[in-house]
Amino acid sequence: MSEASAHALEHHEPETSTGIPNKKVLMWAFLGSDCMFFGTLISTHLIYRKISATVGGNFLDIRDIFDIELTSFSTFILLASSLFMALAVSAIHKGNLSSTRWMLFGTIIFGAIFLACQVYEFTHFVHGKENKFGDLEHQLTLSSYAGESEQQGKDAVAKPHVFGSTFYVLTGTHGTHVAIGVFWLLGWFAYSFTGKMSTADALDIECCGLYWHFVDIVWILIFPVVYLMEYAF
Amino acid sequence: MATESIKYLTPETETKLKSKAFPRPHQNTSGIVNWLTTIDHKKIGVMYGMAALFFLILGGIEALLIRSQLWSHNMEVLSNREYNQMFTMHGTTMVFLVIMPLSAAFFNFIMPLQIGARDVAFPRMNTLSLWCFIAGGITLNLSWFFTGGAPAIGWFGYAPLTDTRFAEVFLDMGPDFWIFSLQILGLASLLASFNFITTIINMRAPGMTMMRLPVFTWMTLIVSFLIILAFPAITIALVELMFDRTYGTNFYDFLEGGKPHLWQHLFWIFGHPEVYILILPAMGIVSEIIPVFSRKPLFGYGLIIFSGAIIGFMGFAVWSHHMFTTGMGIVATSAFSILTMLIAIPTGIKIFNWIGTMWGGRIRFETPMLFALGFITMFMVGGFTGIMHSSVPIDAQHQDSYFVVAHFHYVLIGGALFGLFAGFYFWLPKLTGKMLNEKLGKFVFTLMFIGFNVTFFPMHYLGMIGQPRRTHSYNEGHGFEAWNQIATIGAFVLGVGILIGVYQFVTAFFNKKLKDAGKNPWDARTLEWTLSSPVKEYNFARTPIIKSRDQAWENNYGPKENHSEKVPLDDHGVHMPDRSWYPLVSGLGFLGLVLGLLFHQSIDSNTGEILRNYTFAIAGGSIAIFGIIMWSLEGPAGYHLFPKETEE
């Protein structure tokens, strides 16, 4: 009997009607739902992007603030992390535990670099840039934007603005997704040292991978819509 | 069941489980721990139902206070602000804490039985949904006890009513409670829906093809998809509102460049599918009941399902008919008007199919059937006024009048609540093993039907002669008094009817005098009626092999080749997952997180600066994360049962 029980426990995943494991169906349903989360945020951003560009006579040229080289770099890093993730999933399916561990580690590092870039970016946007007179200008906060200071020696007056609201909440939500992904992957990385990891975990790691690729794809949408479009239209 | 038929896990696993921080309770545990740690979809369904019935009484009391205030002109039963709080809390409670969880109760209890499954796909996640729902209910109603009292912004929370500038007047925390309770209720609904989708797609018994699924299960699937696609819109809208109120963003702040109009769009992109989230489960229940009590198979099974799916699909394309008077422009208004008229077609198809089912049938007028018939007729009245509103010029006249109140109460009480009550009378014998008192049931139906119509029919007229909704009082001389008094009397009759009904449902679990139900008291058609009442914890002793759509009926009356067969039990027996504390721990963690966020702000009395203290929020979040990590480490584990083939 005990043998039979142990055998049953090894097979957590029962046969399903479609042949697709339950956890995978759950993950796809969640990702479908998550599309709507980002869809709502991106719509909000697009609706406000032009409407509120000149609130209170304070014209906002967001290109003065953006650091497109840095964001392009972090976009590349995030895309590259998906390669590591795919390799990790492939490795665990083949039962190559050491390769799985280090591919997970690579994904974590690249995810962390992306997050660090975002933290740097947010900090600098809020803090603003120093102009030739030593004044801070182009400060973008959640609620206001301080454009160029009109007179030498005076700080630019921050005026209410919506761009900061939509920008920080949208990219911040994406950053939160990346951070959750990094912690999830860290969990697997730590688990790989317990000696319990086996091909039985392949499905769970694959679900984690689905999530990671999805978050990546969302960024592929956000990068042109929020950043590149400002240079085109 | 006989103890020798239970086989536990290997001794090593048992001791490993015991050494954990929260040892998993034994599967035969009883009392309060039994309910707190259960992962059984049937017990979860019961708890959903009981909590929702409690909130039904609470929301009903709020409704009766509103009706008392409107008894005559310039009454002062409630102050202006209290009146606003009452209709806000009444609406929010009835939508999120009554109709949705009552539907979830039926999804939980009935759906796995109808598809021949032993549980839902993720039993512990199912428990977490329950605790999140209860946490949301607690959070919303806690608002009464804090600064500013309950929210006074309407269940729709339109900007700029939620603006913090009002907080300076009232020191108002109500909207914050409203925001956070809706967020956690949204989490509950999302988790439950992911679970139901996976269960229906993946855990059907052999032979249970999609086109053999009972209509109620189909509606569960459609509603679950609506929930996972509609709730994100309000979640994000609420996140933006929370940022507006807490961190000074300008999403909905007109003076700072935001657009209050955006809130209405985001709210109704969620809010209109929500209407179908509320009504489709009731349609599913009625589609189960009418064939049983007409002794005929369901007429137009495929069409009913297809029109349900069409309703769900089109439900995402009609939200702006709630906003015809906001000035969206002719093109948008006309498009939404036409789509709204079109959505009447699939609804009409369903109604004709129900009539077609009854046509020529041998109809038995027992309580479930009476409520189902009440559903069809009353929902039709609400549907007709709905079609009237799809016409833009008429809508402009009806906007914000009592006509609209009449319309949606015909849909939500005459429709959804009657459907859910029909479900209670139909399926409670399966839950408790006892028949409900038929005479009392008919009495409840009579009271509710009369009370409901006396309350809400006069509101059509009141709206047409100009009584505005959401308004604390009215002056003398408009001729509103008489009809308002009739409506108030009706509301109390309806209230008594519902109260007796709830009493009957709750006591059904304890009342020893009730007759035994047996396996199939109604001579019903679907798979859950092949099981004993109450259902055993493992549901099916042997997984059935499905041969036809109305399997219980075919087993009794059909030709031999249509009788269901059984999958023989292999040497593992029935695998039952273990109980767990962690859904409750995580649920409490989420409650702590929400309360911590609610109370993280304080104002320095000297400088007037806002101080922020996230200690409690972080503590709550950590508990939730701890619960989730332990949850994933403990695994489903489980034990094995070897019931005899007849023990089901």
Chai-1 contact restraints between the chains, C-beta under 6 A:
chainA,res_idxA,chainB,res_idxB,connection_type,confidence,min_distance_angstrom,max_distance_angstrom,comment,restraint_id
A,M1,B,K7,contact,1.0,0.0,6.0,A-B,restraint_1
A,S2,B,T10,contact,1.0,0.0,6.0,A-B,restraint_2
A,A4,B,D571,contact,1.0,0.0,6.0,A-B,restraint_3
A,A4,B,H572,contact,1.0,0.0,6.0,A-B,restraint_4
A,S5,B,L9,contact,1.0,0.0,6.0,A-B,restraint_5
A,S5,B,T10,contact,1.0,0.0,6.0,A-B,restraint_6
A,A8,B,H572,contact,1.0,0.0,6.0,A-B,restraint_7
A,A8,B,H575,contact,1.0,0.0,6.0,A-B,restraint_8
A,T16,B,N202,contact,1.0,0.0,6.0,A-B,restraint_9
A,S17,B,N202,contact,1.0,0.0,6.0,A-B,restraint_10
A,S17,B,R204,contact,1.0,0.0,6.0,A-B,restraint_11
A,T18,B,N202,contact,1.0,0.0,6.0,A-B,restraint_12
A,N22,B,A121,contact,1.0,0.0,6.0,A-B,restraint_13
A,N22,B,T198,contact,1.0,0.0,6.0,A-B,restraint_14
A,N22,B,N202,contact,1.0,0.0,6.0,A-B,restraint_15
A,V25,B,T198,contact,1.0,0.0,6.0,A-B,restraint_16
A,V25,B,I201,contact,1.0,0.0,6.0,A-B,restraint_17
A,V25,B,N202,contact,1.0,0.0,6.0,A-B,restraint_18
A,L26,B,F194,contact,1.0,0.0,6.0,A-B,restraint_19
A,L26,B,T198,contact,1.0,0.0,6.0,A-B,restraint_20
A,A29,B,F194,contact,1.0,0.0,6.0,A-B,restraint_21
A,A29,B,I197,contact,1.0,0.0,6.0,A-B,restraint_22
A,A29,B,I228,contact,1.0,0.0,6.0,A-B,restraint_23
A,F30,B,F194,contact,1.0,0.0,6.0,A-B,restraint_24
A,S33,B,I228,contact,1.0,0.0,6.0,A-B,restraint_25
A,S33,B,P232,contact,1.0,0.0,6.0,A-B,restraint_26
A,M36,B,L229,contact,1.0,0.0,6.0,A-B,restraint_27
A,M36,B,P232,contact,1.0,0.0,6.0,A-B,restraint_28
A,F37,B,P232,contact,1.0,0.0,6.0,A-B,restraint_29
A,F37,B,I236,contact,1.0,0.0,6.0,A-B,restraint_30
A,T40,B,A233,contact,1.0,0.0,6.0,A-B,restraint_31
A,T40,B,I236,contact,1.0,0.0,6.0,A-B,restraint_32
A,L41,B,I236,contact,1.0,0.0,6.0,A-B,restraint_33
A,S52,B,G257,contact,1.0,0.0,6.0,A-B,restraint_34
A,V55,B,G257,contact,1.0,0.0,6.0,A-B,restraint_35
A,L142,B,Y247,contact,1.0,0.0,6.0,A-B,restraint_36
A,L142,B,T249,contact,1.0,0.0,6.0,A-B,restraint_37
A,S143,B,G248,contact,1.0,0.0,6.0,A-B,restraint_38
A,S143,B,T249,contact,1.0,0.0,6.0,A-B,restraint_39
A,S143,B,N250,contact,1.0,0.0,6.0,A-B,restraint_40
A,P160,B,N250,contact,1.0,0.0,6.0,A-B,restraint_41
A,P160,B,E256,contact,1.0,0.0,6.0,A-B,restraint_42
A,P160,B,G257,contact,1.0,0.0,6.0,A-B,restraint_43
A,V162,B,N250,contact,1.0,0.0,6.0,A-B,restraint_44
A,V162,B,G257,contact,1.0,0.0,6.0,A-B,restraint_45
A,V162,B,G258,contact,1.0,0.0,6.0,A-B,restraint_46
A,S165,B,T249,contact,1.0,0.0,6.0,A-B,restraint_47
A,S165,B,N250,contact,1.0,0.0,6.0,A-B,restraint_48
A,S165,B,F251,contact,1.0,0.0,6.0,A-B,restraint_49
A,V169,B,F243,contact,1.0,0.0,6.0,A-B,restraint_50
